[in-house]
Amino acid sequence: MERLKEKWGITSNFQLVIIFIVFSVTGSLSLLVSGPLLDFLCIKQDLFSPYIFWPLRILIVFPIYQLLILIVGTLFGQFNFFWSFEKKMLSRIGLKKFIEK
């Protein structure tokens, strides 16, 4: 845990627990939100091949997750951590132009 705290620049175990809670809540919430969105867009598993359905679902869940992690992180008082986390992740996948340094 100490190595993770050092890597993320976290000073307390309490902050680390809050960050883990935010990650878990956001993951579950993004799947809950994406289900109705997929239904609204008429993207159902029985209508599409698994080779089409799952990539579509991942492409829809990814931006929902990115938005929700900032919202949930803010509600838990960790906006600065998750904003810097988002900037690092988006720059690593080649979306530097969508974030400001």
N, C-alpha and C positions, 0 to 999 in steps of 0.2 A: 504494500500500500504506500509505503514511503516513496518508492520510486515513481509511482503514478502521481502522487501529490506534488513531487518535485517537477515532474514533466509538465503538469498542468498549472503549476504555480499556485497551488492551493496550500493554505497555511493550517487549516484545522480539519479534524476528522468529521466534524459536524458538516462543514461545507462539502466534503466528499460524499457524505451520505445524502445530502440534499441533491447533489448533482446526479447521483445514481437514481434517486427517486424521479427526478425530472426525465432522465433517459427512459426509465421504465414506463412512466405515465404517458410520455409522448409516443412511444412505440405502440402501446395499446390504443391510445386515442386516435392515432393516424389510421390504424386499421379499422376502427369503428367508423370514422368519418369517410373513409374511402369506399366502404361498402355501399352506403346510400348514393354516393356520387357515381359509382359504377352502374348501379341500378338506374339512376337518372339518365345516364348516357347510353342505356341499353347494352351495356357490356356485361353479358352473363356467361358463366362458364359453360353452360350447356349449348350456347349459340356459337361459340368459337372453339377452334382447336386449342389445345393446351399450349402449343407453340406460339400462338397469337395472344391468348388470354393472359398468360402470366407476364410476358413482357409489358403488355398494356397496363396491367395492374401495378407492376413495379414503377412504370413511368408515371402513373397517376399518384401512387403513394409517396414517391420521393419528394415532389415539391410540397405536398401536404405536410410531410414530416418536417421539412425545413422550416416552414412557417410555424408549425405548432411548437417546435422546440424553442423558438424564440418567445412565443406567447407563454408557454408553460414555465420556461426559465425565468421570465419576467415576473410571473405570479409568485414564484418561489424566491425572488430577490437575487437571481443569478444572471441577469441580462448581460452584464459585461463578459462573463465567462463564456456564455453561449454565443454571443455575437462574435467574439474572437474565434471560437471553435468553428462557427459557420464560415467565417472568412477564410480560415485555413483549409477547411474541407472543400469549399467551392473553388479555391485557387488550385488545389491539388487535382481536381477533375477538369480543369481547363476553363473555368468560368470566371476568370479574373476580371473581365470587363464588366461583370454585374455587381462587383463590390468595390468599395473605395478603400484605399489603404490608409 
